[in-house]
Amino acid sequence: VLSDRETIEGRLRRSGSSIGVQRYRARRLLAGVVGALLGVVIVAVLVARGAPPAVVAIPPIAGLLAAAAVDVLQERRARARAARLVDELPVVLEFLAMSLSAGEGMIDALRRVAAVGRGELAAELGGVVARVAAGGSIVSELRQLSSDLEVPPLQRSLEQLIGALERGAPVAEVLRAQAQDAREDERSRLLEAVGKTEVRMLVPLVLIILPATVILAIWPGILVLRLGF
């Protein structure tokens, strides 16, 4: 009811979860039942205290909110994983460029990254290598990876890599350029995060520290004046 099978599969794929659609739906149903039961307990307590009849709407609302919370948490996991993929992207691209410059082929370079790396992106590239070894095309598998993960920086890099492979362009140079662009994007994100942090720091400064400083500066004088008079 809350989402179709394709949406759930995409959410699970982006978050890197290994559970299936049926198990995810069962988990969401269980959360809804638990939420509804808690709502029933709340209604019983409120009715015992003389609450109006409208409180009977609490259990279904609590059940729906609990079921929707499962989707929200899964989306948060997907966003956190996407952030980790973006953080790992420059290092992986540079490592691939170094492997290609050393004379390895594309598949060998991907296999080396998957064997040496311990991050999310290395694991995804390891899956690409496994599917290519099973008979898939490296271009189609990279394109499918880009479509599944839906991470814009990674999609741009994979599109450039796929284009270089299809045109026969020097892949190592393309990867170095993409790694440099990824680092520039990371630097921009860090500067943006620093700017937001500075704005958030103004909240305690203006609402807590500044009033407390003013009170500490004025209150002794007020006490002295009151004692003097």
C-alpha positions as CSV (number, residue, x, y, z in Angstrom):
1,V,0.0,0.0,0.0
2,L,2.7,2.5,0.9
3,S,5.0,1.7,-2.1
4,D,5.2,-0.7,-5.0
5,R,7.8,-3.4,-5.4
6,E,10.0,-1.4,-7.7
7,T,10.3,1.5,-5.3
8,I,11.1,-0.9,-2.4
9,E,13.8,-2.7,-4.5
10,G,15.4,0.7,-5.4
11,R,15.4,1.8,-1.8
12,L,17.0,-1.5,-0.7
13,R,19.5,-1.3,-3.5
14,R,20.6,2.2,-2.7
15,S,20.9,1.5,1.0
16,G,23.0,-1.7,0.4
17,S,20.5,-3.8,2.3
18,S,20.6,-7.6,1.7
19,I,17.0,-8.3,2.7
20,G,14.3,-9.0,0.2
21,V,11.1,-7.2,-0.6
22,Q,8.9,-9.6,1.3
23,R,11.0,-9.4,4.4
24,Y,11.0,-5.6,4.2
25,R,7.3,-5.5,3.9
26,A,7.0,-7.9,6.8
27,R,9.2,-5.6,8.9
28,R,7.1,-2.6,7.9
29,L,3.9,-4.6,8.8
30,L,5.3,-5.6,12.1
31,A,6.2,-1.9,12.9
32,G,2.6,-0.9,12.0
33,V,1.1,-3.5,14.3
34,V,3.4,-2.5,17.2
35,G,2.5,1.1,16.6
36,A,-1.2,0.3,16.5
37,L,-0.9,-1.7,19.8
38,L,0.8,1.2,21.5
39,G,-2.0,3.4,20.2
40,V,-4.5,1.1,21.8
41,V,-2.7,1.3,25.1
42,I,-2.7,5.1,24.9
43,V,-6.4,5.2,24.0
44,A,-7.2,2.9,27.0
45,V,-5.3,5.3,29.3
46,L,-7.0,8.4,27.9
47,V,-10.5,6.9,28.0
48,A,-9.9,5.9,31.6
49,R,-9.2,9.5,32.3
50,G,-12.3,10.7,30.5
51,A,-10.9,11.6,27.1
52,P,-13.3,12.4,24.3
53,P,-14.3,9.6,21.8
54,A,-12.1,11.1,19.1
55,V,-9.1,9.4,20.6
56,V,-10.1,6.1,18.9
57,A,-8.4,7.5,15.8
58,I,-5.0,7.2,17.6
59,P,-4.3,3.5,16.9
60,P,-4.6,3.6,13.1
61,I,-2.6,6.8,12.9
62,A,0.1,5.4,15.1
63,G,0.2,2.2,13.0
64,L,0.6,4.2,9.8
65,L,3.3,6.5,11.3
66,A,5.2,3.5,12.6
67,A,5.1,1.8,9.2
68,A,6.1,5.0,7.4
69,A,9.0,5.4,9.9
70,V,10.5,2.2,8.5
71,D,10.6,3.8,5.0
72,V,12.1,7.0,6.5
73,L,14.9,5.1,8.3
74,Q,15.6,3.1,5.1
75,E,15.9,6.4,3.1
76,R,18.2,7.8,5.7
77,R,20.4,4.7,5.4
78,A,20.4,5.2,1.6
79,R,21.4,8.8,1.9
80,A,24.2,8.0,4.4
81,R,25.5,5.3,2.0
82,A,25.4,7.7,-0.9
83,A,27.5,10.2,1.1
84,R,30.0,7.4,1.8
85,L,30.1,6.5,-1.9
86,V,30.8,10.2,-2.8
87,D,33.6,10.4,-0.2
88,E,35.3,7.3,-1.5
89,L,35.0,8.3,-5.2
90,P,38.2,10.4,-5.6
91,V,40.4,7.7,-4.0
92,V,38.9,4.9,-6.1
93,L,39.2,6.9,-9.3
94,E,42.9,7.7,-8.6
95,F,43.6,4.1,-7.8
96,L,42.0,3.0,-11.0
97,A,44.0,5.5,-13.0
98,M,47.3,4.4,-11.3
99,S,46.5,0.7,-12.1
100,L,45.7,1.5,-15.7
101,S,48.9,3.6,-16.1
102,A,50.8,0.6,-14.7
103,G,49.6,-1.4,-17.7
104,E,46.7,-3.3,-16.3
105,G,43.4,-3.7,-18.1
106,M,40.1,-2.2,-17.0
107,I,38.8,-5.5,-15.5
108,D,42.1,-6.1,-13.7
109,A,42.1,-2.6,-12.3
110,L,38.5,-3.0,-11.1
111,R,39.4,-6.4,-9.6
112,R,42.4,-4.9,-7.8
113,V,40.3,-2.0,-6.3
114,A,37.7,-4.5,-5.1
115,A,40.4,-6.7,-3.5
116,V,42.3,-3.8,-1.8
117,G,39.4,-1.5,-1.0
118,R,37.2,-1.9,2.1
119,G,34.6,0.7,1.3
120,E,31.1,0.8,-0.2
121,L,32.3,1.7,-3.7
122,A,35.0,-1.0,-3.8
123,A,32.3,-3.6,-2.9
124,E,30.1,-2.3,-5.7
125,L,32.9,-2.5,-8.2
126,G,33.6,-6.1,-6.9
127,G,30.0,-6.9,-7.9
128,V,30.6,-5.5,-11.3
129,V,33.7,-7.7,-11.8
130,A,31.8,-10.7,-10.6
131,R,29.0,-10.1,-13.1
132,V,31.4,-9.5,-15.9
133,A,33.2,-12.7,-15.1
134,A,29.9,-14.4,-15.3
135,G,29.4,-13.2,-18.9
136,G,28.2,-9.6,-18.6
137,S,29.6,-6.6,-20.5
138,I,31.7,-4.2,-18.5
139,V,29.9,-1.2,-20.2
140,S,26.4,-2.5,-19.5
141,E,27.3,-3.4,-15.9
142,L,28.8,0.0,-15.2
143,R,25.7,1.6,-16.7
144,Q,23.5,-0.6,-14.6
145,L,25.5,0.3,-11.5
146,S,25.1,4.0,-12.3
147,S,21.3,3.5,-12.7
148,D,20.9,1.5,-9.5
149,L,22.8,3.7,-7.1
150,E,21.4,7.1,-8.3
151,V,24.3,9.1,-6.9
152,P,24.9,12.1,-9.2
153,P,28.7,12.5,-8.7
154,L,29.2,8.8,-9.2
155,Q,26.9,8.8,-12.2
156,R,28.9,11.6,-13.9
157,S,32.1,9.7,-13.4
158,L,30.7,6.4,-14.6
159,E,29.3,8.1,-17.7
160,Q,32.6,9.6,-18.5
161,L,34.3,6.3,-18.0
162,I,31.8,4.5,-20.2
163,G,32.2,7.1,-22.9
164,A,36.0,6.7,-22.8
165,L,35.6,2.9,-23.0
166,E,33.2,3.1,-25.9
167,R,35.3,5.7,-27.9
168,G,38.7,4.1,-27.1
169,A,39.9,7.3,-25.4
170,P,42.8,7.2,-22.8
171,V,40.8,6.0,-19.8
172,A,43.6,6.8,-17.2
173,E,43.5,10.5,-18.2
174,V,39.7,10.5,-18.0
175,L,39.8,9.0,-14.5
176,R,42.4,11.5,-13.3
177,A,40.3,14.3,-14.5
178,Q,37.2,12.9,-12.9
179,A,39.1,12.4,-9.6
180,Q,40.2,16.0,-9.7
181,D,36.6,17.1,-10.3
182,A,35.4,14.9,-7.5
183,R,37.9,16.5,-5.1
184,E,36.8,19.9,-6.2
185,D,33.2,18.9,-5.5
186,E,34.2,17.6,-2.1
187,R,36.0,20.8,-1.3
188,S,32.9,22.8,-2.2
189,R,30.7,20.6,0.0
190,L,33.1,21.0,2.9
191,L,33.0,24.8,2.5
192,E,29.2,24.7,2.4
193,A,29.1,22.5,5.5
194,V,31.4,25.0,7.3
195,G,29.2,27.9,6.3
196,K,26.1,26.1,7.7
197,T,28.0,25.3,10.9
198,E,28.9,28.9,11.4
199,V,25.2,29.9,11.0
200,R,24.2,27.2,13.5
201,M,26.8,28.4,16.0
202,L,25.1,31.8,16.0
203,V,22.0,30.3,17.6
204,P,23.5,29.5,21.0
205,L,25.6,32.6,20.8
206,V,22.6,34.9,20.3
207,L,20.1,33.0,22.4
208,I,22.2,31.8,25.3
209,I,25.7,33.3,25.6
210,L,24.9,36.9,24.7
211,P,21.9,37.2,27.1
212,A,23.9,35.5,29.9
213,T,26.8,37.9,29.4
214,V,24.5,40.9,29.5
215,I,22.8,39.6,32.6
216,L,26.1,38.9,34.4
217,A,27.3,42.4,33.4
218,I,24.1,44.3,34.5
219,W,22.8,42.3,37.4
220,P,25.6,43.2,39.9
221,G,25.1,46.9,39.2
222,I,21.3,46.5,39.7
223,L,22.0,44.8,43.1
224,V,24.3,47.5,44.2
225,L,21.8,50.2,43.3
226,R,19.0,48.4,45.1
227,L,21.2,48.0,48.2
228,G,22.3,51.6,48.1
229,F,18.7,52.8,48.1
